[in-house]
């Protein structure tokens, strides 16, 4: 399994779990308001869920984490109405219903479109130019780990998992790490207090439809 190389597409494979993450260019903010977070969540629903089951997620002020199980590499294209959300209710940008096309799109392409369309909305909202996200979105395969380096190591995304753990433990370690991000960054005292992650769903405090708990159970993922 090849791991992502800077500026090269991730070689996703069906049936595997990946940790997908990116951050603001030069560590800049990605989310400025609650509506920004909600808008990005709808982008995940539109562009990622047709390809994959979402097992865990966390949106942080300057970066995001998604843990996905890939089901389909390519899917039929759905056209999406675009309307910047600056000065509008978040739902206003989601009113145009998708329609099926004869074309297909890869998961790599869908993630790229998700980030570019979100970037355009933020640029309009904040009256700014330039790249919002770092150029290369990273993805680590957690169920085939040949390319992961030894031990936990610190990066600008926080601590990243590696060979210090048994291979079968990688999904659970990443699952725990994603949910712990807001506590690690001192945004909240408990994981369940951060609204923009799947922690509240697994803790039974919210019945969100973004994650697939049944798929998570298949891989023995336990919220703790």
Backbone as numpy.savetxt, mean C-alpha at the origin, in Angstrom:
# Nx Ny Nz CAx CAy CAz Cx Cy Cz
13.38 -15.74 -7.14 12.53 -14.54 -7.14 13.41 -13.30 -7.14
13.28 -12.47 -8.13 14.03 -11.24 -8.17 13.37 -10.19 -7.29
14.17 -9.49 -6.52 13.65 -8.39 -5.72 13.76 -7.10 -6.55
12.99 -6.08 -6.19 12.97 -4.87 -7.02 14.31 -4.17 -7.07
14.66 -3.73 -8.25 15.88 -2.95 -8.46 15.45 -1.55 -8.82
16.19 -0.57 -8.40 15.82 0.83 -8.62 15.39 1.06 -10.05
14.21 1.66 -10.21 13.65 2.06 -11.49 13.26 0.89 -12.38
13.33 -0.35 -11.89 12.91 -1.50 -12.67 11.57 -2.01 -12.13
10.67 -2.53 -13.01 9.40 -3.03 -12.52 9.59 -4.23 -11.62
8.71 -4.35 -10.63 8.72 -5.51 -9.74 8.17 -6.70 -10.51
8.80 -7.84 -10.37 8.33 -9.05 -11.05 7.36 -9.79 -10.14
6.14 -9.30 -10.07 5.12 -9.94 -9.25 4.80 -11.33 -9.80
4.47 -12.26 -8.89 4.02 -13.59 -9.27 2.75 -13.92 -8.51
1.82 -14.57 -9.18 0.57 -14.94 -8.52 0.83 -15.95 -7.40
0.00 -15.88 -6.36 0.10 -16.82 -5.25 1.11 -16.44 -4.20
1.79 -15.29 -4.37 2.78 -14.85 -3.40 2.34 -13.58 -2.68
2.90 -13.35 -1.49 2.62 -12.15 -0.70 3.77 -11.17 -0.86
3.43 -9.90 -1.03 4.43 -8.85 -1.20 4.18 -7.71 -0.23
5.27 -7.12 0.24 5.23 -5.88 1.00 5.57 -4.76 0.04
4.60 -3.91 -0.27 4.75 -2.82 -1.22 4.82 -1.51 -0.45
5.81 -0.67 -0.73 5.95 0.56 0.04 6.64 1.65 -0.78
6.30 2.88 -0.44 6.94 4.04 -1.05 6.79 5.19 -0.07
7.51 6.28 -0.32 7.46 7.43 0.58 7.52 8.71 -0.23
7.30 9.82 0.44 7.37 11.09 -0.22 8.78 11.40 -0.70
8.88 11.99 -1.88 10.19 12.40 -2.40 10.84 13.37 -1.42
12.10 13.10 -1.09 12.82 13.91 -0.09 12.09 13.92 1.26
11.41 12.82 1.54 10.70 12.63 2.82 9.59 13.67 3.05
9.05 14.22 1.96 7.98 15.19 2.10 6.67 14.50 2.47
5.70 15.28 2.96 4.40 14.75 3.33 3.66 14.27 2.10
2.90 13.18 2.31 2.00 12.67 1.27 0.55 13.02 1.56
0.21 13.12 2.84 -1.17 13.33 3.25 -1.26 14.57 4.13
-2.13 15.49 3.73 -2.25 16.77 4.43 -3.55 16.88 5.21
-4.57 16.15 4.80 -5.88 16.21 5.44 -6.44 14.80 5.56
-7.50 14.66 6.36 -8.18 13.36 6.46 -8.71 12.93 5.10
-9.25 13.87 4.32 -9.76 13.53 3.00 -8.67 12.99 2.09
-7.43 13.45 2.25 -6.33 12.90 1.45 -6.14 11.42 1.73
-6.15 11.05 3.00 -6.03 9.63 3.36 -7.18 8.82 2.75
-8.41 9.33 2.87 -9.57 8.62 2.35 -9.52 8.50 0.83
-9.04 9.52 0.19 -8.90 9.50 -1.27 -7.90 8.43 -1.69
-6.78 8.33 -0.99 -5.77 7.32 -1.34 -6.32 5.91 -1.09
-7.10 5.74 -0.04 -7.73 4.44 0.23 -8.61 4.03 -0.94
-9.37 4.97 -1.49 -10.20 4.66 -2.66 -9.34 4.32 -3.87
-8.17 4.95 -3.97 -7.24 4.61 -5.05 -6.75 3.16 -4.91
-6.47 2.75 -3.69 -6.07 1.36 -3.44 -7.18 0.42 -3.88
-8.41 0.76 -3.49 -9.55 -0.08 -3.83 -9.70 -0.22 -5.35
-9.52 0.90 -6.06 -9.72 0.92 -7.51 -8.60 0.23 -8.27
-7.35 0.44 -7.85 -6.21 0.01 -8.66 -5.52 -1.26 -8.17
-5.56 -1.54 -6.88 -4.84 -2.71 -6.35 -5.75 -3.91 -6.16
-6.94 -3.70 -5.61 -7.80 -4.83 -5.27 -8.24 -5.68 -6.46
-8.37 -5.14 -7.67 -8.66 -6.05 -8.79 -7.57 -7.09 -9.03
-6.35 -6.79 -8.62 -5.23 -7.70 -8.83 -4.91 -8.56 -7.62
-5.22 -8.08 -6.42 -4.66 -8.69 -5.22 -5.61 -8.55 -4.03
-5.44 -9.46 -3.06 -6.08 -9.31 -1.76 -5.16 -8.50 -0.87
-5.73 -7.53 -0.18 -4.96 -6.72 0.76 -5.03 -7.37 2.13
-3.86 -7.72 2.68 -3.80 -8.40 3.97 -3.52 -7.44 5.11
-2.80 -6.37 4.85 -2.51 -5.35 5.86 -2.13 -4.07 5.14
-2.40 -2.93 5.79 -2.03 -1.65 5.19 -1.85 -0.61 6.27
-1.06 0.41 5.96 -0.87 1.53 6.87 -0.44 2.74 6.04
-1.18 3.83 6.20 -0.81 5.10 5.57 -0.26 6.01 6.64
0.99 6.44 6.45 1.67 7.33 7.38 1.79 8.71 6.72
2.04 9.76 7.49 2.11 11.08 6.88 3.08 11.18 5.72
4.21 10.46 5.78 5.23 10.58 4.73 5.46 9.31 3.92
4.76 8.22 4.23 4.97 6.99 3.49 3.77 6.05 3.67
3.77 4.96 2.89 2.69 3.98 3.02 3.24 2.56 2.91
2.49 1.63 3.48 2.81 0.20 3.42 1.57 -0.57 3.01
1.73 -1.49 2.06 0.66 -2.41 1.68 1.22 -3.83 1.70
0.47 -4.75 2.24 0.83 -6.16 2.22 -0.23 -6.87 1.39
0.16 -7.39 0.23 -0.81 -7.90 -0.72 -0.51 -9.35 -1.10
-1.58 -10.09 -1.36 -1.47 -11.44 -1.96 -1.91 -11.31 -3.40
-1.01 -11.58 -4.33 -1.29 -11.36 -5.75 -2.12 -12.50 -6.31
-3.26 -12.14 -6.90 -4.15 -13.12 -7.53 -4.07 -13.11 -9.04
-3.97 -11.91 -9.63 -3.92 -11.76 -11.08 -2.87 -10.71 -11.44
-1.96 -11.08 -12.35 -0.95 -10.12 -12.78 -1.55 -9.06 -13.68
-2.45 -9.48 -14.59 -3.08 -8.54 -15.52 -4.59 -8.63 -15.37
-5.23 -7.47 -15.50 -6.68 -7.39 -15.40 -7.21 -6.44 -16.48
-8.49 -6.61 -16.88 -9.08 -5.66 -17.84 -9.04 -4.25 -17.27
-8.81 -3.29 -18.13 -8.73 -1.90 -17.71 -10.11 -1.39 -17.36
-10.20 -0.63 -16.27 -11.42 0.09 -15.93 -11.11 1.57 -16.00
-11.84 2.29 -16.81 -11.62 3.73 -16.89 -12.13 4.38 -15.63
-11.40 5.41 -15.15 -11.76 6.06 -13.89 -11.91 7.55 -14.11
-13.03 8.10 -13.69 -13.20 9.55 -13.76 -12.23 10.23 -12.83
-11.61 11.31 -13.28 -10.65 12.03 -12.45 -11.15 13.43 -12.17
-11.18 13.77 -10.90 -11.52 15.14 -10.50 -10.73 15.45 -9.25
-9.84 16.44 -9.27 -9.06 16.78 -8.07 -9.99 17.09 -6.91
-9.56 16.70 -5.69 -10.44 16.83 -4.55 -10.23 18.12 -3.78
-9.32 18.99 -4.24 -9.11 20.24 -3.52 -10.40 21.04 -3.45
-10.76 21.41 -2.23 -11.96 22.21 -1.95 -13.26 21.48 -2.26
-13.21 20.15 -2.43 -14.41 19.36 -2.68 -14.49 18.22 -1.68
-15.69 17.72 -1.39 -15.80 16.51 -0.57 -15.07 15.38 -1.25
-14.49 14.47 -0.45 -13.68 13.39 -1.03 -14.48 12.56 -2.02
-15.78 12.35 -1.79 -16.57 11.52 -2.67 -16.78 12.16 -4.04
-16.59 13.47 -4.13 -16.85 14.14 -5.39 -15.93 13.64 -6.49
-14.76 13.16 -6.13 -13.81 12.68 -7.13 -14.05 11.23 -7.50
-15.05 10.60 -6.90 -15.27 9.18 -7.11 -16.64 8.90 -7.72
-17.29 9.92 -8.25 -18.66 9.74 -8.69 -18.78 9.03 -10.04
-17.75 9.11 -10.88 -17.83 8.49 -12.19 -17.57 7.01 -12.05
-18.53 6.19 -12.47 -18.39 4.74 -12.31 -17.43 4.18 -13.35
-16.57 3.20 -12.94 -15.65 2.60 -13.90 -16.40 1.84 -14.99
-15.81 1.73 -16.16 -16.38 0.94 -17.23 -15.29 0.04 -17.79
-15.69 -1.17 -18.19 -14.73 -2.14 -18.68 -14.23 -1.77 -20.08
-12.98 -2.11 -20.35 -12.36 -1.86 -21.64 -11.81 -3.19 -22.15
-11.47 -3.24 -23.43 -10.90 -4.47 -24.00 -9.42 -4.58 -23.65
-8.82 -3.53 -23.14 -7.40 -3.54 -22.82 -7.18 -4.18 -21.45
-5.94 -4.60 -21.20 -5.58 -5.12 -19.88 -4.42 -4.33 -19.32
-4.24 -4.43 -18.00 -3.22 -3.64 -17.32 -2.56 -4.52 -16.26
-1.24 -4.39 -16.12 -0.51 -5.18 -15.13 -0.64 -4.54 -13.75
-0.33 -5.31 -12.72 -0.32 -4.77 -11.37 0.70 -3.65 -11.24
1.86 -3.82 -11.86 2.85 -2.74 -11.86 2.28 -1.45 -12.44
1.60 -1.56 -13.57 1.02 -0.39 -14.21 -0.05 0.23 -13.32
-0.86 -0.61 -12.70 -1.96 -0.11 -11.86 -1.43 0.67 -10.66
-0.36 0.17 -10.04 0.24 0.88 -8.91 0.79 2.22 -9.38
1.45 2.23 -10.55 1.97 3.48 -11.08 0.88 4.49 -11.36
-0.22 4.04 -11.94 -1.35 4.93 -12.21 -1.94 5.46 -10.92
-2.07 4.60 -9.92 -2.58 5.02 -8.61 -1.75 6.16 -8.04
-0.44 6.03 -8.06 0.43 7.05 -7.47 0.43 8.32 -8.30
0.42 8.19 -9.62 0.42 9.39 -10.46 -0.88 10.17 -10.33
-2.00 9.48 -10.29 -3.28 10.19 -10.19 -3.43 10.85 -8.82
-2.96 10.17 -7.78 -2.98 10.79 -6.45 -2.06 12.02 -6.42
-0.89 11.90 -7.04 0.05 13.02 -7.08 -0.55 14.24 -7.75
-1.27 14.02 -8.86 -1.87 15.16 -9.56 -2.87 15.89 -8.67
-3.64 15.12 -7.92 -4.63 15.74 -7.04 -3.96 16.56 -5.94
-2.88 16.03 -5.36 -2.16 16.75 -4.30 -1.49 17.99 -4.87
-0.91 17.87 -6.06 -0.27 19.04 -6.68 -1.28 20.17 -6.88
-2.47 19.82 -7.30 -3.51 20.84 -7.48 -3.95 21.40 -6.13
-4.14 20.53 -5.17 -4.58 20.97 -3.85 -3.58 21.90 -3.19
-2.30 21.56 -3.28 -1.24 22.30 -2.61 -0.59 23.35 -3.50
-1.07 23.45 -4.75 -0.52 24.42 -5.70 1.00 24.27 -5.81
1.42 23.07 -6.17 2.84 22.76 -6.21 3.16 21.95 -7.46
4.45 21.82 -7.75 4.92 21.00 -8.87 6.00 20.06 -8.36
6.43 19.16 -9.22 7.50 18.24 -8.84 6.96 16.92 -8.35
7.83 15.95 -8.25 7.46 14.59 -7.87 7.00 14.52 -6.42
5.89 13.87 -6.17 5.41 13.67 -4.81 6.04 12.45 -4.17
6.07 11.33 -4.92 6.62 10.07 -4.41 8.05 9.87 -4.91
8.80 9.03 -4.20 10.07 8.59 -4.74 9.82 7.80 -6.02
10.78 7.84 -6.91 10.57 7.29 -8.25 10.30 5.80 -8.24
11.01 5.04 -7.44 10.88 3.59 -7.44 10.05 3.12 -6.26
8.88 2.53 -6.54 8.11 1.88 -5.49 8.75 0.53 -5.21
8.93 0.20 -3.95 9.59 -1.05 -3.57 8.56 -2.13 -3.30
8.94 -3.38 -3.54 8.10 -4.52 -3.19 9.00 -5.69 -2.82
8.77 -6.27 -1.65 9.54 -7.43 -1.18 8.62 -8.63 -1.14
9.04 -9.71 -1.79 8.27 -10.94 -1.73 8.53 -11.61 -0.38
7.46 -11.90 0.36 7.58 -12.45 1.71 7.40 -13.95 1.75
7.02 -14.55 0.63 6.81 -15.99 0.60 7.82 -16.71 -0.29
8.77 -15.97 -0.83 9.92 -16.53 -1.55 11.03 -15.53 -1.37
11.97 -15.81 -0.48 12.80 -14.75 0.12 14.26 -14.77 -0.31
14.57 -15.28 -1.50 15.97 -15.41 -1.91 16.73 -14.09 -1.92
16.04 -12.98 -2.18 16.73 -11.71 -2.34 16.80 -10.84 -1.12
16.33 -11.33 0.06 16.29 -10.47 1.24 17.58 -10.61 2.03
18.15 -9.51 2.47 19.43 -9.50 3.16 19.28 -9.86 4.63
20.38 -10.23 5.34 20.27 -10.74 6.69 19.83 -9.71 7.72
19.08 -10.17 8.73 18.74 -9.42 9.95 17.79 -8.26 9.71
17.27 -7.70 10.81 16.54 -6.44 10.70 17.55 -5.35 10.36
17.19 -4.42 9.53 18.06 -3.28 9.32 17.21 -2.02 9.23
17.78 -0.91 9.63 17.06 0.35 9.62 17.17 1.01 8.25
16.05 1.48 7.75 16.03 2.24 6.51 15.18 3.49 6.74
15.02 4.26 5.71 14.17 5.45 5.85 12.71 5.06 6.01
12.40 3.78 5.77 11.04 3.30 6.00 10.90 2.70 7.40
11.97 2.68 8.17 11.95 2.01 9.47 12.70 0.70 9.36
12.37 -0.23 10.26 13.06 -1.52 10.29 12.47 -2.46 9.25
13.31 -3.06 8.41 12.88 -3.97 7.36 13.28 -5.38 7.76
12.40 -6.36 7.51 12.67 -7.73 7.92 13.68 -8.41 7.00
14.33 -9.47 7.50 15.26 -10.22 6.68 15.52 -11.60 7.27
16.68 -12.18 6.96 16.93 -13.59 7.25 17.16 -13.92 8.71
17.08 -12.98 9.60 17.18 -13.29 11.01 15.99 -14.15 11.46
14.95 -14.22 10.63 13.74 -14.96 10.96 13.61 -16.16 10.03
12.93 -17.21 10.52 12.63 -18.35 9.67 11.78 -17.89 8.50
11.97 -18.50 7.34 11.28 -18.06 6.13 9.77 -18.04 6.32
9.22 -19.02 7.02 7.78 -19.09 7.21 7.26 -17.94 8.07
8.15 -17.28 8.82 7.73 -16.19 9.71 7.67 -14.84 9.02
8.21 -14.75 7.80 8.28 -13.45 7.15 6.94 -12.75 7.04
5.88 -13.42 6.57 4.60 -12.71 6.47 4.11 -12.18 7.82
4.24 -12.96 8.89 3.77 -12.49 10.19 4.60 -11.32 10.70
5.91 -11.38 10.51 6.77 -10.29 10.97 6.44 -9.00 10.24
6.22 -9.09 8.93 5.86 -7.90 8.16 4.48 -7.39 8.56
3.56 -8.29 8.78 2.21 -7.96 9.24 2.27 -7.15 10.54
3.09 -7.63 11.49 3.25 -6.93 12.77 3.92 -5.57 12.56
4.95 -5.54 11.73 5.70 -4.31 11.50 4.83 -3.22 10.90
4.01 -3.58 9.92 3.15 -2.59 9.27 2.21 -1.95 10.29
1.59 -2.77 11.14 0.64 -2.24 12.12 1.33 -1.43 13.22
2.60 -1.73 13.49 3.32 -1.04 14.57 3.89 0.31 14.15
3.85 0.62 12.85 4.47 1.86 12.36 4.02 3.12 13.09
2.73 3.37 13.30 2.32 4.60 13.97 2.80 4.71 15.41
2.93 3.57 16.09 3.46 3.57 17.46 4.95 3.85 17.43
5.66 3.21 16.49 7.11 3.41 16.37 7.44 4.88 16.11
6.61 5.54 15.33 6.84 6.96 15.01 6.17 7.91 15.99
5.66 7.35 17.10 5.09 8.14 18.20 3.89 8.98 17.78
3.13 8.49 16.80 1.91 9.17 16.41 0.75 8.82 17.33
0.79 7.60 17.87 -0.23 7.11 18.80 0.45 6.22 19.83
-0.27 5.93 20.90 0.28 5.04 21.92 -0.01 3.58 21.67
-1.13 3.30 20.98 -1.54 1.93 20.67 -1.84 1.83 19.19
-1.56 0.67 18.60 -1.75 0.50 17.16 -3.18 0.80 16.73
-4.15 0.39 17.56 -5.56 0.55 17.19 -6.02 2.00 17.17
-5.22 2.91 17.74 -5.60 4.32 17.78 -5.38 5.03 16.45
-4.57 4.45 15.56 -4.29 5.08 14.28 -5.38 4.67 13.28
-6.12 5.65 12.78 -7.28 5.37 11.94 -6.91 4.83 10.56
-5.70 5.15 10.08 -5.38 4.87 8.69 -4.50 3.64 8.54
-4.92 2.55 9.14 -4.29 1.25 8.97 -5.34 0.18 9.19
-4.97 -1.07 8.94 -5.89 -2.18 9.13 -5.92 -2.68 10.57
-5.16 -2.06 11.47 -5.11 -2.51 12.87 -6.50 -2.48 13.50
-7.26 -1.42 13.26 -8.59 -1.30 13.87 -9.54 -2.39 13.38
-9.38 -2.82 12.14 -10.22 -3.90 11.60 -9.88 -5.23 12.27
-8.59 -5.52 12.40 -8.20 -6.78 13.02 -8.49 -6.78 14.52
-8.52 -5.60 15.13 -8.82 -5.52 16.56 -10.32 -5.56 16.83
-11.14 -5.60 15.78 -12.57 -5.67 15.93 -13.24 -4.33 16.23
-12.52 -3.22 16.00 -13.05 -1.89 16.27 -13.68 -1.25 15.04
-13.53 -1.90 13.89 -14.07 -1.38 12.64 -14.27 -2.56 11.71
-15.27 -2.48 10.88 -15.55 -3.58 9.95 -15.26 -3.13 8.52
-14.01 -2.73 8.29 -13.62 -2.25 6.97 -13.61 -3.38 5.95
-13.89 -3.03 4.69 -13.96 -4.01 3.61 -12.70 -4.04 2.74
-11.70 -3.27 3.12 -10.50 -3.19 2.29 -9.66 -4.46 2.39
-9.55 -5.01 3.58 -8.70 -6.19 3.78 -9.50 -7.47 3.58
-8.77 -8.55 3.30 -9.36 -9.87 3.17 -8.88 -10.72 4.35
-9.67 -10.79 5.41 -9.27 -11.52 6.60 -9.19 -13.02 6.34
-10.05 -13.52 5.47 -10.01 -14.96 5.17 -8.68 -15.34 4.53
-8.20 -14.51 3.61 -6.91 -14.79 2.99 -5.79 -14.69 4.03
-5.87 -13.70 4.90 -4.86 -13.58 5.96 -4.85 -14.82 6.83
-6.03 -15.36 7.13 -6.10 -16.57 7.95 -5.46 -17.77 7.25
-5.56 -17.82 5.93 -4.96 -18.92 5.18 -3.46 -18.99 5.41
-2.84 -17.83 5.63 -1.39 -17.78 5.85 -1.04 -17.68 7.33
-2.03 -17.91 8.20 -1.78 -17.94 9.63 -1.43 -16.61 10.23
-1.83 -15.50 9.58 -1.51 -14.18 10.10 -2.41 -13.84 11.28
-1.80 -13.44 12.38 -2.51 -13.19 13.62 -2.21 -11.77 14.09
-3.26 -11.02 14.36 -3.05 -9.66 14.92 -2.78 -9.78 16.40
-1.69 -9.12 16.86 -1.29 -9.26 18.28 -0.61 -7.99 18.74
